[in-house]
Amino acid sequence: MTKKILAVLSAGILAGLFIMPDSTYANTGLLMDIGLCLLLFFVGIDLGNNKELFKNLKTVGFKVLVVPAATIGGSLLGGIVCSFIFNLDIFGALAIASGMSWYTLSAIIITPVSAELGTIAFLTNVFREILAFVFIPIIAKRIGFLETIAAGAAISMDTGLPLITKNTNQEVALISFISGVIISLSVTVLVPIFVGLI
């Protein structure tokens, strides 16, 4: 998957540099809006298709809210710290941090406002996903099971779920899925809010 992402990004850069005429850029905003709407539509279908998700909410208790809240809070705190370290606009840094490993969505929303921040958001969230794959087994073994969910953030409901399931237990896997859904929904709210404040 990472190779595909890097290949598509490289193809886009090369197309922008050497192939696409300047007149094309007048329509890129519309195309990104269409892509974003389609992406959210299919996420909604995926959520609606999982009937068991809503039935199992009672069995896990408050952990289902504490874990995503802590993950979101920690990500935003990291964004604030990075805004000072790298001398970034604080709301731009918060918008980037709000992507929480959902690199496609965050980059699409941020890029129309700032291509530089959009690129940083894309790379930051791709690297977060890659690092989650590397560190989830280590976190599960040395720190704790619930902390594996925070490492992956939004991917804890999809691409990161098999790895979390393998290294933790069934209860954590369920919390991971539900937390991933909540975190993913928060991305769709928080990124636009912070982008609007840049």
C-alpha positions in Angstrom: 0.0 0.0 0.0 2.8 2.4 0.9 4.5 1.8 -2.5 1.2 2.6 -4.3 0.8 5.8 -2.3 4.3 7.0 -3.0 4.0 6.0 -6.7 0.8 8.0 -7.1 2.3 11.0 -5.3 5.4 10.9 -7.5 3.2 10.6 -10.6 1.2 13.6 -9.5 4.3 15.7 -8.8 5.8 14.7 -12.2 2.5 15.5 -14.0 2.3 18.9 -12.2 5.8 19.7 -13.2 5.9 18.5 -16.8 2.5 17.5 -18.2 -0.5 19.4 -16.9 -1.3 22.8 -18.4 -1.8 25.7 -16.1 -5.5 25.8 -17.1 -6.0 22.5 -15.3 -5.5 24.0 -11.9 -8.7 26.0 -12.1 -10.6 22.7 -11.7 -8.5 20.9 -9.1 -10.5 22.3 -6.2 -13.8 20.9 -7.7 -12.1 17.6 -8.3 -10.8 17.5 -4.7 -14.3 18.3 -3.4 -15.8 15.5 -5.4 -13.1 13.1 -4.2 -13.7 14.1 -0.6 -17.5 13.6 -0.9 -17.0 10.2 -2.4 -14.5 9.2 0.3 -16.9 10.2 3.1 -19.8 8.5 1.3 -17.9 5.2 1.2 -16.8 5.6 4.9 -20.5 6.0 5.8 -21.4 2.9 3.8 -18.7 1.0 5.6 -20.0 2.1 9.0 -23.6 1.5 8.2 -22.8 -2.0 6.9 -21.3 -3.2 10.2 -24.5 -4.0 12.2 -22.6 -5.6 15.1 -20.8 -2.3 15.8 -23.8 -0.7 17.5 -24.9 -3.9 19.3 -21.6 -4.3 21.1 -21.2 -0.8 22.4 -22.7 -1.7 25.9 -20.2 -4.5 26.6 -17.1 -2.3 26.5 -18.2 0.5 28.8 -16.5 3.9 29.1 -13.3 2.7 27.6 -14.9 3.2 24.2 -14.9 6.9 24.8 -11.8 7.4 27.0 -9.4 5.8 24.4 -10.4 7.9 21.4 -10.7 11.1 23.6 -7.1 10.5 24.9 -5.9 9.8 21.4 -7.4 12.9 19.9 -6.2 15.1 22.9 -2.6 13.7 22.6 -2.5 14.2 18.9 -3.6 17.8 19.2 -1.1 18.4 22.0 1.6 17.0 19.7 0.5 19.4 17.0 0.8 22.4 19.4 4.3 21.3 20.5 5.3 20.9 16.9 4.0 24.3 15.9 6.6 25.8 18.3 9.4 23.5 17.4 9.0 24.0 13.6 7.7 27.5 13.7 4.4 26.6 12.1 1.1 28.4 12.3 -0.6 26.9 15.3 -3.9 26.2 13.5 -2.0 24.8 10.6 -0.2 22.4 12.9 -3.5 21.5 14.6 -5.0 20.8 11.2 -2.1 18.5 10.4 -2.3 16.7 13.8 -6.1 16.3 13.4 -5.5 14.0 10.4 -4.6 11.3 12.9 -3.1 9.0 10.2 -6.0 9.6 7.7 -3.6 11.0 5.1 -5.9 11.1 2.2 -8.7 13.2 3.9 -6.5 15.6 5.8 -4.3 16.4 2.7 -7.4 16.9 0.5 -8.9 19.4 2.9 -5.7 21.3 3.8 -4.1 21.6 0.3 -6.6 24.2 -1.1 -5.6 26.5 1.7 -1.9 25.8 1.7 -0.1 23.4 -0.6 2.9 23.3 1.8 0.7 22.4 4.8 -1.2 19.9 2.7 2.0 18.1 1.7 3.2 18.1 5.3 -0.2 16.7 6.4 0.0 14.0 3.8 3.6 12.9 4.7 3.0 13.3 8.5 0.0 11.0 8.4 1.6 8.5 6.1 4.6 8.3 8.4 2.3 7.9 11.4 0.6 5.0 9.8 3.9 3.4 8.8 5.3 3.9 12.3 2.2 2.5 13.9 2.7 -0.8 11.9 6.3 -0.9 13.2 5.6 0.0 16.9 2.2 -1.6 17.7 3.8 -5.0 18.6 6.4 -3.2 20.7 3.8 -1.0 22.5 1.6 -4.0 23.2 4.5 -5.9 24.7 6.2 -3.2 26.7 3.6 -0.5 27.5 0.0 -1.8 27.3 -2.8 -3.0 25.0 -5.0 0.1 24.9 -2.0 2.2 23.9 -1.7 0.4 20.6 -5.0 2.0 19.5 -3.5 5.5 20.0 -0.5 4.7 17.9 -2.6 4.0 14.8 -5.4 6.5 15.6 -7.8 6.4 12.6 -6.3 3.2 11.1 -7.2 1.3 14.3 -10.6 0.5 12.7 -9.2 -0.8 9.4 -5.6 -1.4 8.2 -4.2 -1.4 11.8 -7.0 -3.6 13.3 -5.5 -7.0 12.3 -2.1 -6.0 13.9 -3.8 -4.8 17.0 -5.9 -8.0 17.2 -2.9 -10.2 16.8 -0.9 -8.4 19.6 -3.7 -7.8 22.1 -7.1 -9.5 22.8 -10.7 -9.5 21.6 -11.9 -6.8 24.0 -9.1 -4.4 22.8 -9.9 -5.3 19.2 -13.5 -4.3 19.7 -12.5 -1.1 21.5 -10.0 -0.5 18.7 -12.6 -0.7 16.0 -15.1 1.6 17.8 -12.3 4.0 18.7 -11.1 4.1 15.1 -14.7 5.0 14.0 -14.9 7.8 16.5 -11.4 9.1 15.7 -12.2 8.9 11.9 -15.4 10.9 12.4 -13.5 13.5 14.5 -11.0 14.0 11.6 -13.9 15.0 9.4 -14.9 17.7 11.9 -11.6 18.9 13.4 -9.5 19.3 10.2 -12.0 21.7 8.5 -12.4 23.6 11.8 -8.7 24.2 12.1 -8.3 24.9 8.4 -10.9 27.6 8.7 -8.8 29.3 11.4 -5.6 29.4 9.4 
